[in-house]
């Protein structure tokens, strides 16, 4: 039987579940192996700005996140590359825990998930606290961050000492984030009526559309002009 660990990261992987100080399962992520080395012929990627903004157009409305590289340089760079590649387009807000956080970052395409799940990035210290509107990577074990992130709904400072390092903040549209569909609640494995995290990764949006038709989705996530 597969064990899901998250605040964690989604999918199928063995390991312990992370918990916030109030007993809530921390946003966890899927563990993975080292990413394959880049091709020697690959062009040098563009430098990541010290501060940049990303506009999310969703099925509920729009919100904007401002990323500050100094808060978590590794996480900020990964997020920038994910936005460049349009990774978050058509991703579902699959885990919504009232008063705690909303989690997203699993592609609706299983092939895309397979391509990214082993591309983990190193942990970073939390230089900012997990307060309202702060965005942070889900993680399950040491150096397990990949693509899944969550936005805090309240004071989740208990996560700071557990290594959850915020890299940005919602600067407009937090009302939209709070109003994302929440009736399914937490993941099924964590006592909610939400999706099976393993099946999201394996079957993508086909599974979510069939079983959880009311979830909200990201339509597009794009760098705001001037952020490049």
Secondary structure in CASP SS format (residue, H / E / C, confidence):
PFRMAT SS
TARGET T0000
AUTHOR 0000-0000-0000
METHOD secondary structure of the structure
MODEL  1
X C 1.00
X C 1.00
X C 1.00
X E 1.00
X C 1.00
X C 1.00
X E 1.00
X E 1.00
X E 1.00
X C 1.00
X C 1.00
X E 1.00
X C 1.00
X C 1.00
X C 1.00
X C 1.00
X C 1.00
X C 1.00
X E 1.00
X C 1.00
X C 1.00
X C 1.00
X C 1.00
X C 1.00
X E 1.00
X C 1.00
X E 1.00
X E 1.00
X E 1.00
X C 1.00
X C 1.00
X C 1.00
X C 1.00
X C 1.00
X C 1.00
X C 1.00
X C 1.00
X C 1.00
X C 1.00
X C 1.00
X C 1.00
X C 1.00
X C 1.00
X C 1.00
X C 1.00
X C 1.00
X C 1.00
X C 1.00
X C 1.00
X C 1.00
X E 1.00
X E 1.00
X E 1.00
X E 1.00
X E 1.00
X E 1.00
X E 1.00
X E 1.00
X C 1.00
X C 1.00
X C 1.00
X E 1.00
X E 1.00
X E 1.00
X E 1.00
X E 1.00
X E 1.00
X E 1.00
X H 1.00
X H 1.00
X H 1.00
X C 1.00
X H 1.00
X H 1.00
X H 1.00
X H 1.00
X H 1.00
X H 1.00
X H 1.00
X H 1.00
X H 1.00
X H 1.00
X H 1.00
X H 1.00
X C 1.00
X C 1.00
X C 1.00
X C 1.00
X C 1.00
X C 1.00
X C 1.00
X E 1.00
X E 1.00
X E 1.00
X E 1.00
X E 1.00
X E 1.00
X C 1.00
X C 1.00
X C 1.00
X E 1.00
X E 1.00
X E 1.00
X E 1.00
X C 1.00
X C 1.00
X C 1.00
X C 1.00
X C 1.00
X H 1.00
X H 1.00
X H 1.00
X H 1.00
X H 1.00
X H 1.00
X H 1.00
X C 1.00
X C 1.00
X C 1.00
X C 1.00
X E 1.00
X C 1.00
X C 1.00
X C 1.00
X C 1.00
X C 1.00
X C 1.00
X C 1.00
X C 1.00
X C 1.00
X C 1.00
X C 1.00
X C 1.00
X E 1.00
X E 1.00
X E 1.00
X E 1.00
X C 1.00
X C 1.00
X C 1.00
X C 1.00
X C 1.00
X C 1.00
X C 1.00
X E 1.00
X C 1.00
X C 1.00
X C 1.00
X E 1.00
X E 1.00
X E 1.00
X E 1.00
X C 1.00
X C 1.00
X C 1.00
X C 1.00
X H 1.00
X H 1.00
X H 1.00
X H 1.00
X H 1.00
X H 1.00
X C 1.00
X C 1.00
X C 1.00
X C 1.00
X C 1.00
X E 1.00
X E 1.00
X E 1.00
X E 1.00
X E 1.00
X C 1.00
X H 1.00
X H 1.00
X H 1.00
X H 1.00
X H 1.00
X C 1.00
X C 1.00
X C 1.00
X C 1.00
X C 1.00
X C 1.00
X C 1.00
X C 1.00
X C 1.00
X H 1.00
X H 1.00
X H 1.00
X C 1.00
X C 1.00
X C 1.00
X C 1.00
X C 1.00
X C 1.00
X H 1.00
X H 1.00
X H 1.00
X H 1.00
X H 1.00
X H 1.00
X H 1.00
X C 1.00
X H 1.00
X H 1.00
X H 1.00
X H 1.00
X H 1.00
X H 1.00
X H 1.00
X C 1.00
X C 1.00
X C 1.00
X C 1.00
X C 1.00
X E 1.00
X E 1.00
X E 1.00
X E 1.00
X E 1.00
X E 1.00
X E 1.00
X C 1.00
X C 1.00
X C 1.00
X C 1.00
X C 1.00
END
